[in-house]
Amino acid sequence: MSPGVVSERRGLAIAIVVCGLIGAATVVATLAISRGSEVGLSGAAAAIATEEYGRRLLTDTSRLMGPDHDDPARRQTGIRMACASCHLGGGTEPGTLSLLQSAAVYPRFSGRDGGVRDLVDRINGCMTRSMNGRELPRDSPEMVAMVAYITSLGDIYAAMGEGQRKVDEITAFKTPSRGADLQAGERVFGDRCAICHGADGAGLQATPTRADGYVFPPLWGPDSFNDGAGMHRVLTAARFIKAKMPLGQADLTDDQAFDVAAYINSKPRPRMADLDRDYPDRSTKPIDGPYGPYADDFPIEQHRFGPFPPIEQYYKSLKR
């Protein structure tokens, strides 16, 4: 074969590859804009509302929409934690607080809100509570991107094999029959948690620049979740701690997870207004709800730190 023919064929092959790449990019951009147009986004806004942008919003929350953002309109969270501080691996890890199947369970009834809520409502609940911020507009690029990303995780889960779906967690947390021991919790925190989260619970910043957020998040103080967040409930926190903490070596006992969760939640943190409006039907409020009013006469300290079995039995008797 002559050198001229070889050169010509190489040129043709390169042209085909380039055209293919351009075509693929066009398809991706078209799909992104199409997704955005379904919720009324402009072409420019829809082009950035991608699944990848949604993933980055969960893992790099502080930098992209935290309180230090250069654009005041983009300061949508009130703290510098990331969504992935709780939804480990950007929500991709099976088990406690995974997001792999989240899209499939919405819309569903929310006792806290007293009505049926969709995935957008759930994300905004995290924005105002766990992130101590403000709600995102339903049609904002950030909301569209996060919904797209979380929805894509459902497709990933469906494609997983059984081995990949296996939850790598020790035995699920079982509530102790006693009240929490805050002093014991302080000892557990000092021995097992302070090395990452700091002796003062203030976390470990990613860089000296606060806008960059944290490697290990604060567990109390002004940059932590507020008192309306789900993680401020002792049993919720204990389940997460037992399943996932210490990171990479989750081996705490039920008693240790219970006590250290109570110790962490006994500390000061941002306050959320109008919590008394939560749970219009007070009988649906979780037994470890740390704020009133309640549909029972148990003291608030027992709702915060236990013992919880008497409260649980009371509500079981109501149902009977």
C-alpha positions as CSV (number, residue, x, y, z in Angstrom):
1,M,0.0,0.0,0.0
2,S,1.4,3.4,-1.0
3,P,2.3,6.0,1.7
4,G,-0.3,8.3,0.2
5,V,-3.1,5.8,0.6
6,V,-2.0,5.1,4.2
7,S,-1.9,8.8,5.0
8,E,-5.3,9.3,3.5
9,R,-6.9,6.5,5.5
10,R,-5.3,7.8,8.7
11,G,-6.8,11.2,8.0
12,L,-10.2,9.7,7.4
13,A,-10.0,7.7,10.6
14,I,-9.1,10.8,12.6
15,A,-11.9,12.7,11.0
16,I,-14.4,10.0,11.9
17,V,-13.2,9.9,15.6
18,V,-13.4,13.7,15.9
19,C,-16.9,13.8,14.3
20,G,-17.9,11.0,16.7
21,L,-16.6,13.0,19.7
22,I,-18.4,16.1,18.6
23,G,-21.6,14.2,18.0
24,A,-21.4,12.6,21.5
25,A,-20.8,16.0,23.1
26,T,-23.7,17.4,21.2
27,V,-26.0,14.6,22.4
28,V,-24.9,15.1,26.0
29,A,-25.4,18.8,25.8
30,T,-28.8,18.3,24.2
31,L,-29.9,15.9,26.9
32,A,-28.8,18.2,29.6
33,I,-30.6,21.1,28.0
34,S,-33.7,18.9,27.5
35,R,-33.7,17.9,31.2
36,G,-33.5,21.6,32.2
37,S,-36.2,22.7,29.8
38,E,-38.6,20.3,31.4
39,V,-38.5,22.5,34.5
40,G,-38.3,25.8,32.6
41,L,-34.5,26.5,32.7
42,S,-32.9,28.6,30.0
43,G,-30.5,26.9,27.7
44,A,-27.4,28.4,29.5
45,A,-28.8,27.3,33.0
46,A,-29.8,23.9,31.8
47,A,-26.4,23.2,30.4
48,I,-24.8,23.3,33.8
49,A,-27.7,21.5,35.6
50,T,-26.0,18.1,35.0
51,E,-25.6,15.0,37.1
52,E,-21.9,15.8,37.5
53,Y,-22.7,19.3,38.8
54,G,-25.2,17.7,41.2
55,R,-22.5,15.3,42.5
56,R,-20.1,18.2,43.1
57,L,-22.8,20.1,45.0
58,L,-23.1,17.2,47.4
59,T,-19.3,16.7,47.8
60,D,-18.1,20.3,47.6
61,T,-21.1,22.1,49.0
62,S,-19.2,24.8,50.9
63,R,-17.3,26.0,47.9
64,L,-20.2,25.9,45.5
65,M,-23.0,27.3,47.6
66,G,-21.7,28.1,51.1
67,P,-21.7,31.3,53.1
68,D,-18.4,32.5,51.7
69,H,-19.3,32.4,48.0
70,D,-18.3,35.5,46.1
71,D,-21.8,35.9,44.8
72,P,-24.2,36.6,47.6
73,A,-27.1,35.1,45.7
74,R,-25.2,31.8,45.7
75,R,-24.8,31.7,49.5
76,Q,-27.4,29.0,50.0
77,T,-26.1,27.2,53.0
78,G,-25.5,28.7,56.4
79,I,-22.6,26.4,57.3
80,R,-19.5,25.0,55.7
81,M,-20.3,21.3,56.0
82,A,-20.9,19.2,52.8
83,C,-23.9,17.1,52.1
84,A,-21.4,14.2,51.8
85,S,-20.4,14.8,55.5
86,C,-23.4,12.5,56.3
87,H,-24.1,10.9,52.9
88,L,-20.7,9.3,52.6
89,G,-19.2,8.9,49.2
90,G,-21.7,11.4,47.8
91,G,-24.5,9.0,48.8
92,T,-23.0,6.1,46.8
93,E,-22.3,3.7,49.8
94,P,-25.0,1.1,50.5
95,G,-26.4,1.2,54.0
96,T,-27.1,4.0,56.5
97,L,-27.8,7.4,54.8
98,S,-27.2,6.0,51.3
99,L,-28.8,7.9,48.5
100,L,-28.8,5.0,46.1
101,Q,-32.5,4.4,46.4
102,S,-33.7,7.7,47.5
103,A,-35.4,8.8,44.3
104,A,-37.5,5.7,44.3
105,V,-39.2,6.4,47.6
106,Y,-40.6,9.8,46.8
107,P,-43.2,11.3,46.8
108,R,-44.1,10.0,50.3
109,F,-45.8,11.2,53.4
110,S,-43.8,13.3,55.9
111,G,-45.0,13.4,59.4
112,R,-42.8,16.5,60.1
113,D,-44.5,18.4,57.4
114,G,-47.9,16.8,57.7
115,G,-48.3,16.0,54.0
116,V,-46.9,14.2,51.0
117,R,-43.6,15.6,49.9
118,D,-41.4,14.9,46.8
119,L,-37.6,14.7,46.4
120,V,-37.3,18.5,45.9
121,D,-39.0,19.1,49.2
122,R,-36.7,16.6,50.9
123,I,-33.6,18.2,49.6
124,N,-34.9,21.6,50.8
125,G,-35.5,20.1,54.2
126,C,-31.8,19.2,54.3
127,M,-30.9,22.7,53.1
128,T,-32.8,24.5,55.9
129,R,-32.0,22.0,58.7
130,S,-28.8,20.0,58.2
131,M,-27.2,22.8,56.2
132,N,-28.8,25.6,58.3
133,G,-29.5,27.5,55.0
134,R,-32.4,28.5,52.8
135,E,-34.6,26.7,50.3
136,L,-33.5,26.4,46.7
137,P,-36.0,27.4,44.0
138,R,-37.5,24.3,42.5
139,D,-36.3,25.2,39.1
140,S,-32.8,26.4,40.0
141,P,-29.9,24.8,38.3
142,E,-28.6,23.6,41.6
143,M,-31.9,21.8,42.5
144,V,-32.3,20.3,39.1
145,A,-28.7,19.1,39.2
146,M,-29.0,17.5,42.6
147,V,-32.3,15.8,41.6
148,A,-30.7,14.5,38.4
149,Y,-27.7,13.2,40.3
150,I,-29.7,11.4,43.0
151,T,-32.0,10.0,40.4
152,S,-29.0,8.7,38.5
153,L,-27.9,6.8,41.6
154,G,-31.1,4.8,41.3
155,D,-30.0,3.6,37.9
156,I,-26.5,2.8,39.3
157,Y,-28.1,0.7,42.1
158,A,-30.3,-1.2,39.6
159,A,-27.2,-2.1,37.6
160,M,-25.3,-3.3,40.7
161,G,-24.7,-7.0,41.4
162,E,-25.7,-8.5,44.7
163,G,-22.1,-8.3,46.0
164,Q,-22.0,-4.6,45.3
165,R,-25.3,-4.0,47.1
166,K,-24.1,-5.7,50.2
167,V,-24.0,-3.4,53.2
168,D,-20.6,-3.3,54.9
169,E,-21.8,-2.4,58.4
170,I,-21.7,-4.2,61.7
171,T,-24.9,-5.3,63.5
172,A,-27.5,-2.5,63.5
173,F,-27.8,-0.3,66.5
174,K,-30.2,-1.5,69.3
175,T,-31.5,1.1,71.7
176,P,-30.2,0.6,75.3
177,S,-32.9,0.4,78.0
178,R,-31.3,3.2,80.0
179,G,-30.8,6.9,79.6
180,A,-27.6,8.1,78.0
181,D,-24.5,8.7,80.1
182,L,-23.0,12.0,78.9
183,Q,-19.8,11.6,80.8
184,A,-19.3,8.2,79.3
185,G,-20.0,9.8,75.9
186,E,-17.4,12.4,76.5
187,R,-14.8,9.7,77.2
188,V,-15.8,7.9,74.0
189,F,-15.5,11.1,72.1
190,G,-12.0,11.9,73.4
191,D,-10.8,8.3,72.8
192,R,-12.3,7.7,69.3
193,C,-13.7,10.9,67.7
194,A,-11.5,13.8,68.7
195,I,-8.6,12.8,66.6
196,C,-10.6,13.6,63.4
197,H,-13.3,16.1,64.7
198,G,-11.1,17.9,67.2
199,A,-11.3,18.0,71.0
200,D,-13.6,21.0,70.7
201,G,-15.8,19.3,68.1
202,A,-14.9,22.0,65.6
203,G,-13.8,19.6,62.8
204,L,-10.7,19.7,60.6
205,Q,-10.8,22.3,57.8
206,A,-9.7,21.2,54.3
207,T,-7.4,24.2,53.9
208,P,-6.8,27.5,55.9
209,T,-9.5,29.0,53.6
210,R,-12.8,28.5,55.4
211,A,-14.8,28.5,52.1
212,D,-13.1,25.2,51.2
213,G,-15.0,23.4,54.0
214,Y,-13.9,20.5,56.0
215,V,-12.1,17.1,55.7
216,F,-13.9,16.1,58.9
217,P,-17.0,18.1,59.7
218,P,-17.7,20.0,63.0
219,L,-20.1,18.2,65.3
220,W,-21.3,21.2,67.2
221,G,-20.8,24.9,67.2
222,P,-21.7,27.6,64.6
223,D,-20.6,25.6,61.6
224,S,-22.5,22.4,62.4
225,F,-26.1,21.2,61.7
226,N,-28.9,23.1,63.5
227,D,-31.2,21.8,66.2
228,G,-34.0,21.0,63.7
229,A,-31.8,18.5,61.7
230,G,-32.5,14.8,61.8
231,M,-28.9,14.2,63.1
232,H,-29.8,16.2,66.2
233,R,-32.0,13.3,67.3
234,V,-30.0,11.0,69.5
235,L,-31.2,7.7,68.2
236,T,-30.7,8.8,64.6
237,A,-27.2,9.9,65.4
238,A,-26.4,6.7,67.3
239,R,-27.6,4.6,64.3
240,F,-25.3,6.5,62.0
241,I,-22.3,6.4,64.4
242,K,-22.7,2.7,65.1
243,A,-22.9,1.9,61.3
244,K,-20.1,4.3,60.1
245,M,-17.9,5.7,62.8
246,P,-15.0,5.9,63.5
247,L,-14.5,6.2,59.7
248,G,-12.9,3.1,58.3
249,Q,-13.2,1.2,61.7
250,A,-16.8,1.3,62.8
251,D,-16.6,-0.9,65.9
252,L,-18.4,1.0,68.7
253,T,-20.8,-0.9,70.8
254,D,-24.5,0.1,71.1
255,D,-23.8,1.7,74.5
256,Q,-20.8,3.7,73.2
257,A,-22.7,4.9,70.1
258,F,-25.6,5.9,72.3
259,D,-23.6,7.8,74.8
260,V,-21.4,9.6,72.4
261,A,-24.4,10.6,70.2
262,A,-26.0,12.1,73.3
263,Y,-22.8,13.9,74.3
264,I,-22.5,15.4,70.8
265,N,-26.1,16.5,70.7
266,S,-25.9,18.0,74.2
267,K,-23.5,20.7,72.8
268,P,-24.6,24.1,71.4
269,R,-25.4,24.5,67.7
270,P,-27.3,26.9,65.4
271,R,-31.0,27.3,66.3
272,M,-33.9,27.0,63.9
273,A,-37.0,29.1,64.3
274,D,-40.6,27.8,64.5
275,L,-39.8,24.2,65.3
276,D,-43.1,24.0,67.2
277,R,-44.8,23.9,63.8
278,D,-43.3,20.6,63.0
279,Y,-45.4,17.4,63.2
280,P,-48.9,18.8,63.1
281,D,-50.0,15.4,64.3
282,R,-47.8,15.2,67.3
283,S,-48.3,11.5,67.7
284,T,-46.1,11.0,64.6
285,K,-43.1,12.8,66.1
286,P,-40.1,10.5,66.7
287,I,-39.7,9.5,70.3
288,D,-36.2,11.1,70.3
289,G,-37.5,14.4,69.0
290,P,-35.4,16.9,70.9
291,Y,-37.9,19.7,71.0
292,G,-41.6,20.0,71.9
293,P,-44.5,20.0,71.9
294,Y,-45.3,16.3,72.3
295,A,-48.4,14.2,72.4
296,D,-47.3,12.8,75.8
297,D,-46.2,14.0,79.2
298,F,-42.7,12.7,79.2
299,P,-40.1,15.4,80.0
300,I,-38.1,17.0,77.2
301,E,-34.9,15.6,78.7
302,Q,-36.2,12.1,78.4
303,H,-37.1,12.7,74.8
304,R,-33.6,14.0,74.2
305,F,-31.5,11.4,76.1
306,G,-33.8,8.6,77.2
307,P,-34.6,6.2,78.6
308,F,-36.7,5.6,75.4
309,P,-38.5,2.3,75.9
310,P,-41.2,3.8,78.2
311,I,-41.9,6.4,75.5
312,E,-42.0,3.7,72.8
313,Q,-44.4,1.6,74.9
314,Y,-46.7,4.6,75.4
315,Y,-47.1,5.2,71.7
316,K,-47.5,1.5,71.0
317,S,-50.4,1.4,73.5
318,L,-52.0,4.4,71.8
319,K,-52.0,2.5,68.5
320,R,-53.6,-0.6,70.2
